[in-house]
Amino acid sequence: MPFKDSDRSKGGRITGDRRRQRAIEAYYEDPTRCIECDAVIEVKDRKKVSRIRKQQFCSRSCRASYYNKLRTKGKTS
């Protein structure tokens, strides 16, 4: 008996959800930390874990603070 298209898509979604859950669990065993505040960078919504691994900051605010510290102060006239 052949499978219906709806059955295939359910199986694909279930497998995808399981793989995502395993990837998230593996990420939290050794998570990426923000280089400004040292907070763990959270995996939110449907963001890919591989993209979160590449992030250096937990928020735009931390990124701005970090780079503002690196700026050299110039003369204001």
N, C-alpha and C positions, 0 to 999 in steps of 0.2 A: 504494500500500500504506500503510495507516494505521500510525502509530507506536504502540508499546505504551506503557502508562503508565510502565513501568520505564525505558524509553529517555528519556522526557521528564524524569523526575526526575534521571537521570544528567546530562543536558545542563544542567539548572538548577543542579545542584550544582557542576558544572565551571565554569559561568559565574560563579556566586557566589564560588567560590574564587579565580578570576582577578581579579574585581573587588576582593576583599578584599586580595589580594596587591598590586595596584596602589595601593590606598589606604594600605597599610602602607608601601610604598616612598615614596609622596609624603609621608607623615607624617615619615619619618626624614630627608627632605631638609631639613625645617625643624621639628624636634620641639619639643614643649612642655617647659619646664624647671621643676623644683620651685622655688618662691619661697623656700624655706628653705635647701636645700643645693645648689641649682643643678644637680642631677643630671637627666639626661634621663628623662622619664617613659616607661616601657616599655609597649608594647602586649602584654598577656599573654593567654594562653588564647584564648577566643572573645569578648573584650571588643570592643565597637565602637570604631573609631578616632575617631568623632565624640564619643564620651563621654570618651575619653582627652584629646582636644584641650581639653575644658572643665575638666579637672582642674587644680588649682593645686599639689598636693603629691604627692610620690612614695609616701608612706606615711603611716600614722596617726601614727607617731612624729614625723615632720617637721611634720605639722599641729599636734600637741600642743605641740611645742617653739616653733613660730611664735606660736601664740596665748598660750602661757604668758609669752612675752617681752612681750606687749602688756598683760598684766594689771597693774593697779596694786597695789602692795603696801599692804595695810591694816594697821592696828594689831591685834595679837593680845593679848587680855586674859586 
